[in-house]
Amino acid sequence: MNPAILATVFPVIFVGELPDKTMFASLLLSTRGRPAAVWLGAAVAFAAHVAIAVTVGMAAVLLLPHRALEAVVAVMFAAGVVLAVREIRRGRGEGGNATVPSGPPMSARRTGLTAFAVVFVAEWGDLTQVLTANLAAHYRAPFSVGTGALLALWAVTALAVTSGRWLTRFIDATVLRTITAIVLTGFAAYAGWAAVS
């Protein structure tokens, strides 16, 4: 494992996921069930998505010539910028408010299964899944990228289920999405430069 790659991947995925819909879903589910069960269900779903993303990224490495791969990575990072900007606009339109579901508390098993299902479905084609695939292709280090991405996703989920309500009062999702868009623009420019040089 390459600690430098892990240290690069972790903050990118962490910031990308922090204001994400699955973070808010985990927060809301933890109000009706055990936070540990929410975290466990979400953690398993994220592990599946990271494995899929890293596999797709490494398949691209094997199938595409170097310059074509860098061009694809640049385009995908640019697509990530578009996704981040779209989330910024969506967040402004919704006002960033989430409502707490009403109803009786859920059992630990039901809470965990619900968290798994919500995260597994919601993360398909999500910004962080696309980023993980791109980073795996860019660095050609699936274990380091996968570990960094998974730790970041697990950390965001842990924050959501333990202190999510507090975080949403003090952290502006629009600012986080803007930072993500800027970082992705840098990655896209670098990958584009690597494709043409």
C-alpha positions as CSV (number, residue, x, y, z in Angstrom):
1,M,0.0,0.0,0.0
2,N,1.2,3.5,-0.9
3,P,0.6,5.9,2.1
4,A,1.0,9.0,-0.1
5,I,-1.8,7.8,-2.5
6,L,-4.0,6.9,0.4
7,A,-3.4,10.3,2.0
8,T,-4.3,12.0,-1.3
9,V,-7.4,9.9,-2.0
10,F,-8.9,10.2,1.6
11,P,-9.5,14.0,1.7
12,V,-10.8,14.1,-1.9
13,I,-13.4,11.4,-1.3
14,F,-14.1,12.7,2.2
15,V,-14.9,16.3,1.1
16,G,-16.8,14.9,-2.0
17,E,-19.1,12.7,0.2
18,L,-19.5,15.0,3.2
19,P,-22.5,17.0,1.8
20,D,-23.8,14.0,-0.1
21,K,-27.3,12.7,0.0
22,T,-26.2,9.4,1.5
23,M,-24.6,11.4,4.4
24,F,-28.0,13.0,5.1
25,A,-29.8,9.6,4.6
26,S,-27.5,8.1,7.3
27,L,-28.1,11.0,9.6
28,L,-31.9,10.7,9.2
29,L,-31.9,6.9,9.6
30,S,-29.9,7.2,12.8
31,T,-32.8,9.2,14.3
32,R,-35.1,6.2,13.9
33,G,-32.7,3.4,14.6
34,R,-29.4,2.5,16.2
35,P,-26.5,4.6,14.8
36,A,-24.2,1.6,14.9
37,A,-26.6,-0.4,12.7
38,V,-26.9,2.5,10.3
39,W,-23.1,2.7,10.1
40,L,-22.7,-1.0,9.5
41,G,-25.3,-1.2,6.8
42,A,-23.9,1.9,5.0
43,A,-20.3,0.6,5.5
44,V,-21.1,-2.7,3.7
45,A,-22.8,-0.9,0.8
46,F,-19.8,1.5,0.5
47,A,-17.4,-1.5,0.5
48,A,-19.3,-3.0,-2.4
49,H,-19.3,0.3,-4.4
50,V,-15.6,0.9,-3.8
51,A,-14.8,-2.6,-5.0
52,I,-16.8,-2.0,-8.1
53,A,-15.3,1.4,-8.8
54,V,-11.7,0.2,-8.3
55,T,-12.4,-2.7,-10.6
56,V,-13.8,-0.4,-13.3
57,G,-10.8,1.9,-12.9
58,M,-8.3,-0.9,-13.2
59,A,-10.1,-2.4,-16.2
60,A,-9.7,0.9,-17.9
61,V,-5.9,0.8,-17.2
62,L,-5.7,-2.7,-18.8
63,L,-7.9,-1.9,-21.8
64,L,-6.8,1.6,-22.9
65,P,-3.4,2.9,-24.1
66,H,-1.8,5.4,-21.7
67,R,-2.7,8.6,-23.6
68,A,-6.3,7.4,-24.2
69,L,-6.6,6.5,-20.5
70,E,-5.4,9.9,-19.4
71,A,-7.9,11.5,-21.8
72,V,-10.7,9.4,-20.4
73,V,-9.6,10.2,-16.8
74,A,-9.6,14.0,-17.7
75,V,-13.1,13.8,-19.1
76,M,-14.3,11.8,-16.1
77,F,-12.8,14.3,-13.7
78,A,-14.5,17.1,-15.7
79,A,-17.7,15.1,-15.4
80,G,-17.1,15.1,-11.7
81,V,-16.9,18.9,-11.8
82,V,-20.3,19.0,-13.6
83,L,-21.8,16.7,-10.9
84,A,-20.4,18.8,-8.1
85,V,-21.8,22.0,-9.7
86,R,-25.2,20.3,-10.2
87,E,-25.2,19.3,-6.5
88,I,-24.4,23.0,-5.6
89,R,-27.3,24.2,-7.6
90,R,-29.6,21.5,-6.3
91,G,-28.6,22.3,-2.7
92,R,-29.4,26.0,-3.2
93,G,-32.8,25.1,-4.6
94,E,-33.6,22.9,-1.7
95,G,-32.3,25.3,0.9
96,G,-30.2,22.5,2.3
97,N,-32.9,21.4,4.8
98,A,-33.6,17.8,5.6
99,T,-36.6,16.6,7.5
100,V,-36.5,13.9,10.1
101,P,-38.8,11.0,9.3
102,S,-41.5,10.3,11.7
103,G,-42.6,6.9,13.0
104,P,-41.6,4.3,15.5
105,P,-38.0,3.3,16.0
106,M,-36.7,0.6,13.7
107,S,-35.1,-2.7,14.9
108,A,-31.3,-2.9,14.5
109,R,-31.6,-5.4,11.7
110,R,-34.1,-3.4,9.8
111,T,-32.1,-0.2,10.3
112,G,-28.9,-1.9,9.0
113,L,-30.7,-3.4,6.0
114,T,-32.4,-0.1,5.2
115,A,-29.1,1.8,5.4
116,F,-27.5,-0.8,3.1
117,A,-30.3,-0.5,0.6
118,V,-30.4,3.3,0.6
119,V,-26.7,3.7,0.2
120,F,-26.2,0.9,-2.3
121,V,-28.9,2.3,-4.6
122,A,-28.1,6.0,-4.1
123,E,-24.3,5.6,-4.8
124,W,-24.6,4.2,-8.4
125,G,-22.9,6.8,-10.6
126,D,-22.4,9.1,-7.6
127,L,-19.6,11.6,-7.6
128,T,-17.5,9.6,-5.1
129,Q,-17.9,6.4,-7.1
130,V,-16.8,8.1,-10.3
131,L,-13.9,9.7,-8.4
132,T,-12.8,6.4,-7.0
133,A,-12.8,4.7,-10.4
134,N,-10.8,7.7,-11.8
135,L,-8.3,7.7,-9.0
136,A,-7.7,4.0,-9.4
137,A,-7.1,4.4,-13.1
138,H,-4.9,7.5,-12.5
139,Y,-2.7,6.1,-9.8
140,R,-2.8,2.5,-10.9
141,A,-2.9,1.5,-7.2
142,P,-6.2,-0.2,-6.6
143,F,-5.5,-1.2,-3.0
144,S,-4.3,2.2,-1.9
145,V,-7.1,4.1,-3.7
146,G,-9.7,1.6,-2.5
147,T,-8.5,1.8,1.1
148,G,-8.4,5.6,1.1
149,A,-11.8,5.9,-0.5
150,L,-13.4,3.3,1.8
151,L,-11.9,4.9,5.0
152,A,-13.2,8.3,3.8
153,L,-16.7,7.0,3.2
154,W,-16.8,5.2,6.5
155,A,-15.5,8.3,8.3
156,V,-18.3,10.5,6.7
157,T,-20.9,7.9,7.7
158,A,-19.6,7.8,11.3
159,L,-19.8,11.6,11.4
160,A,-23.3,11.5,10.1
161,V,-24.6,9.0,12.6
162,T,-22.8,10.5,15.6
163,S,-22.9,14.2,15.0
164,G,-24.6,14.9,11.8
165,R,-27.2,17.3,13.2
166,W,-24.4,19.4,14.7
167,L,-22.4,19.3,11.4
168,T,-25.3,20.5,9.3
169,R,-25.6,23.6,11.4
170,F,-22.0,24.7,11.0
171,I,-20.9,23.3,7.6
172,D,-22.2,24.8,4.4
173,A,-22.7,22.1,1.8
174,T,-22.3,24.6,-1.0
175,V,-18.8,25.5,0.2
176,L,-17.8,21.9,0.3
177,R,-19.2,21.2,-3.2
178,T,-17.3,24.3,-4.5
179,I,-14.0,23.0,-2.9
180,T,-14.7,19.6,-4.5
181,A,-15.3,21.2,-7.9
182,I,-12.1,23.2,-7.7
183,V,-10.0,20.1,-6.7
184,L,-11.6,18.1,-9.5
185,T,-10.8,20.9,-12.0
186,G,-7.2,20.6,-11.0
187,F,-7.2,16.8,-11.5
188,A,-8.9,17.2,-14.9
189,A,-6.4,19.7,-16.0
190,Y,-3.5,17.5,-14.9
191,A,-4.9,14.4,-16.6
192,G,-5.6,16.4,-19.7
193,W,-2.0,17.7,-19.8
194,A,-0.7,14.1,-19.3
195,A,-2.9,13.0,-22.2
196,V,-1.4,15.5,-24.7
197,S,2.2,15.6,-23.5
